[in-house]
Amino acid sequence: MVTDPFERLPVAAARGFGVEAEALASRRGLAWLGERDNTHDASVPLLLWFDDSGLSIRQTGRKAMGPVRCDFVEGEARHRRLYGGGKSQAIAKAVGVKERAGLRVADLTAGMGGDAFVLASLGCDVTLVERHPVVAALLADGLRRAAVATKATETASLEAHHDAGLAAIVARLSLEEQDARHWLVNLSDEQRPDVIYLDPMFPERRKSAQVNKAMQIFHQLVGADGDAAELLPLALEKVRYRVVVKRPSYAPWLGEHKPSYALEGKAVRFDVYALRRISSV
């Protein structure tokens, strides 16, 4: 569920980036705090910060964690794209990318888009559905910066060689900023996805000090997806072939609904609810 008061974070910007940031705040109905030299602000615990690296969530204060931003170009996204194991990955097997090229996948709990990006890199057309307005804003900014990066690499041959597939991957990602249930209900038969992917937020079992500091901010912002179990039956009604649910290895089945089978890993597993075999055409 969307967690109050973090649904509507205020927006601030580094010097020289106020025009873009103020436009974003106006477009999304968020408070605009103006340009400043740093994120130090005792009056707000979290804010959206715009600078030369794009949009991010920042804690305020001198010992703040973060930042948290959506990045489809560098970091983990780049590593997984270049060295992630391709179609042998568990997520690829769970979704069924070997069984049919160009699967249409709906990621109904998009979060920061990491798994959606992997699936798009494997040839799937992925719709990211995200209801939290701040997370959706981060996703939109990440997609914007990725599109800009693909154009920039066209003039840099070495970079273009290493990132040859980035433009095609970004083109296979689209964002829907709405509640997944509303999105599913309004789908026509022709729009039904081949596969629906769910990765609902689950309470962290480890002590908070062991969790990635940036993710602590994300968990604070979003909270647990307490209504995720209600989404599964509707997803099964609307999907063509299967629903895949990503769970921590220790977590129970979503809504106590037994899957057709599961792919087990050390930290996570993929519960697969298969309705019918994926056709090759």
C-alpha atoms as one frame of an Amber mdcrd trajectory, in Angstrom:
protein
   0.000   0.000   0.000   1.102   3.582  -0.611   2.602   4.816   2.633   1.660
   8.221   4.031   3.363  10.724   4.448   5.938   9.602   1.895   3.458   9.567
  -0.998   4.131  13.260  -1.627   7.768  14.099  -0.966   8.882  17.702  -1.505
  11.261  18.502  -4.365  14.548  20.426  -4.207  17.406  20.843  -6.688  21.090
  21.589  -6.906  22.069  25.013  -8.214  21.352  25.279 -11.919  18.725  22.514
 -12.046  15.752  24.418 -10.702  13.851  24.757 -13.973  13.603  21.010 -14.547
  12.926  20.246 -10.888  10.244  22.900 -10.475   8.509  21.656 -13.623   8.530
  18.110 -12.202   7.111  19.323  -8.879   4.357  21.257 -10.653   3.515  18.348
 -12.953   3.160  15.936 -10.035   1.594  18.325  -7.524   4.562  18.232  -5.137
   5.928  20.997  -2.945   8.843  22.909  -4.489  11.597  23.850  -2.010  13.842
  25.653  -4.493  17.508  25.401  -5.408  20.108  24.865  -2.701  23.733  23.918
  -2.165  23.032  20.620  -0.359  20.246  18.387   0.974  20.595  19.449   4.615
  17.084  20.274   5.807  15.925  19.410   9.314  12.303  20.186   8.427  11.825
  17.123   6.155  13.142  13.550   6.637  13.172  12.688   2.923  13.020  14.697
  -0.285  13.240  14.274  -4.038  16.517  15.777  -5.240  17.332  16.783  -8.822
  20.922  17.339  -9.982  23.250  16.376 -12.834  22.677  12.694 -12.043  18.917
  13.006 -12.407  16.198  12.419  -9.818  16.831  10.657  -6.505  15.387  10.172
  -3.045  17.630  11.719  -0.397  17.632  11.626   3.340  18.394  14.996   4.824
  21.122  15.764   7.341  24.879  15.299   7.417  24.804  11.535   8.104  22.083
  10.735   5.594  21.837   7.434   3.721  21.369   7.249   0.004  20.845   8.441
  -2.587  18.281   6.106  -4.154  17.793   6.497  -7.908  16.706   4.375 -10.844
  19.670   3.613 -13.113  19.331   1.471 -16.237  22.697   2.504 -17.685  25.420
   1.930 -15.097  25.946  -0.070 -11.917  24.002  -3.262 -11.351  21.883  -2.861
 -14.488  24.957  -2.687 -16.715  26.615  -5.627 -14.963  23.549  -7.844 -15.215
  23.058  -6.913 -18.867  26.624  -7.741 -19.846  27.448 -10.579 -17.448  24.159
 -11.739 -15.939  23.929 -15.214 -17.434  21.367 -14.608 -20.159  18.555 -17.110
 -20.580  20.081 -19.476 -18.017  19.025 -17.129 -15.199  16.292 -18.375 -12.891
  14.038 -15.444 -13.740  14.361 -16.242 -17.441  13.415 -19.885 -16.853  10.483
 -18.896 -14.650   9.070 -16.438 -17.196   9.707 -18.802 -20.137  11.894 -16.692
 -22.433  13.309 -19.808 -24.151   9.851 -20.988 -25.102   8.864 -17.942 -27.115
  10.636 -14.849 -28.411   9.213 -11.427 -27.618   6.969 -12.398 -24.731   4.715
  -9.606 -23.493   5.326  -9.328 -19.759   3.551  -7.100 -17.238   5.569  -6.346
 -14.102   2.804  -5.302 -11.724   5.102  -4.416  -8.810   7.774  -2.623 -10.795
   9.670  -0.999  -7.922  13.008   0.265  -9.232  12.669  -1.762 -12.436  15.640
  -4.105 -12.003  13.913  -7.360 -12.957  11.918  -5.681 -15.722  15.178  -4.435
 -17.235  16.633  -7.957 -17.152  13.577  -9.356 -18.923  13.710  -6.609 -21.548
  17.402  -7.398 -22.090  16.308 -10.982 -22.835  13.904  -9.828 -25.549  10.642
  -9.402 -23.639   8.364  -6.406 -24.135   7.779  -5.287 -20.550   5.137  -2.992
 -19.124   6.140  -1.637 -15.731   3.092  -0.883 -13.586   3.820   1.220 -10.501
   1.245   2.888  -8.264   3.482   4.779  -5.839   3.852   8.279  -7.320   7.393
   8.851  -6.039   8.650   5.469  -7.270   6.909   6.068 -10.614   8.704   9.425
 -10.867  12.054   7.697 -10.264  11.260   5.075 -12.923  10.246   7.717 -15.441
  13.485   9.613 -14.807  15.529   6.417 -15.123  13.933   5.637 -18.473  14.492
   9.226 -19.615  18.189   9.152 -18.730  18.615   5.740 -20.361  17.102   7.070
 -23.589  19.465  10.056 -23.478  22.425   7.752 -22.842  21.654   5.621 -25.889
  21.797   8.700 -28.102  25.013   9.911 -26.504  26.809   6.608 -27.125  26.129
   6.817 -30.855  29.050   9.255 -31.111  31.374   7.243 -28.864  32.373   4.076
 -30.703  33.926   2.260 -27.741  30.937   2.898 -25.502  28.573   2.032 -28.317
  30.366  -1.282 -28.803  29.890  -2.245 -25.146  26.325  -0.895 -24.961  25.147
  -1.947 -28.395  21.850  -3.376 -27.127  20.862  -0.640 -24.665  18.666   1.334
 -27.073  16.696  -1.780 -28.023  16.251  -2.727 -24.364  14.954   0.725 -23.428
  12.539   0.611 -26.373  11.033  -2.584 -24.943  10.191  -0.907 -21.600   7.034
   1.136 -21.019   5.677   2.640 -17.812   2.094   2.754 -16.518   1.647   4.957
 -13.450  -1.431   3.444 -11.839  -2.689   0.779  -9.467  -2.129  -2.683 -10.949
  -5.688  -3.799 -10.213  -7.163  -0.887 -12.145  -4.760  -1.564 -14.998  -5.717
  -5.241 -15.158  -9.469  -4.623 -14.965  -9.333  -2.260 -17.939  -7.354  -4.587
 -20.222  -9.068  -5.822 -23.371  -8.609  -9.425 -24.481  -6.108  -8.272 -27.118
  -4.052  -6.410 -24.493  -3.688  -9.323 -22.083  -0.009 -10.017 -21.293   1.547
 -13.399 -21.938   3.152 -13.417 -18.486   2.476 -11.421 -15.329   5.364 -10.897
 -12.920   4.903 -10.053  -9.242   7.605  -9.163  -6.735   5.676  -7.788  -3.756
   7.605  -6.126  -0.957   8.057  -8.600   1.888   9.133  -7.722   5.446  12.910
  -8.028   5.776  13.912 -10.855   8.134  17.464  -9.671   8.725  18.377  -6.894
  11.134  18.177  -3.463   9.559  21.934  -2.899   9.876  22.491  -5.816   7.493
  20.229  -4.426   4.810  21.627  -2.204   2.056  21.374   1.338   3.406  19.799
   2.712   0.252  17.140   0.004   0.379  16.282   1.011   3.933  15.101   4.314
   2.494  13.118   2.514  -0.206  11.423   0.236   2.352  10.625   3.275   4.486
   9.074   4.980   1.489   7.015   2.115   0.074   6.301  -0.183   2.999   5.060
  -3.765   2.620   2.648  -4.713  -0.175  -0.030  -5.894   2.224  -2.639  -6.311
  -0.507  -0.461  -8.281  -2.933  -2.341 -11.524  -2.257  -5.510  -9.881  -3.580
  -3.761  -9.169  -6.864  -2.885 -12.800  -7.643  -6.417 -14.106  -8.465  -7.061
 -11.160 -10.788  -3.685 -11.668 -12.458  -4.566 -15.321 -13.093  -7.820 -14.224
 -14.731  -6.110 -11.756 -17.061  -2.874 -13.493 -18.066  -2.515 -15.683 -21.159
   0.022 -18.260 -19.995   1.442 -17.858 -16.489   1.963 -15.705 -13.418   5.408
 -15.646 -11.804   5.796 -14.537  -8.184   9.239 -13.745  -6.774   9.512 -14.518
  -3.065  12.245 -14.659  -0.422  13.281 -18.294   0.002  11.791 -18.379   3.510
   8.466 -16.720   2.617   5.150 -18.603   2.336   3.227 -18.854  -0.921   1.502
 -15.603  -1.805  -2.000 -15.714  -0.339  -1.416 -19.397   0.565  -2.002 -20.141
  -3.122   0.098 -23.175  -4.109   2.034 -22.672  -7.370   2.303 -25.168 -10.198
   6.014 -25.412  -9.438   8.850 -23.321  -8.019  12.443 -22.560  -8.982  14.433
 -22.477  -5.733  17.514 -20.366  -5.071  19.596 -19.588  -1.999  17.965 -16.236
  -1.274  14.866 -16.140  -3.492  12.556 -18.464  -5.346  10.184 -18.044  -8.272
   6.706 -19.517  -7.817   5.181 -20.262 -11.220   1.406 -20.432 -11.692   1.075
 -21.995 -15.129  -2.321 -21.917 -16.850  -1.228 -23.397 -20.166   1.914 -24.079
 -22.150   3.480 -21.041 -23.819   2.979 -21.318 -27.560   5.990 -20.765 -29.809
   4.120 -18.352 -32.118
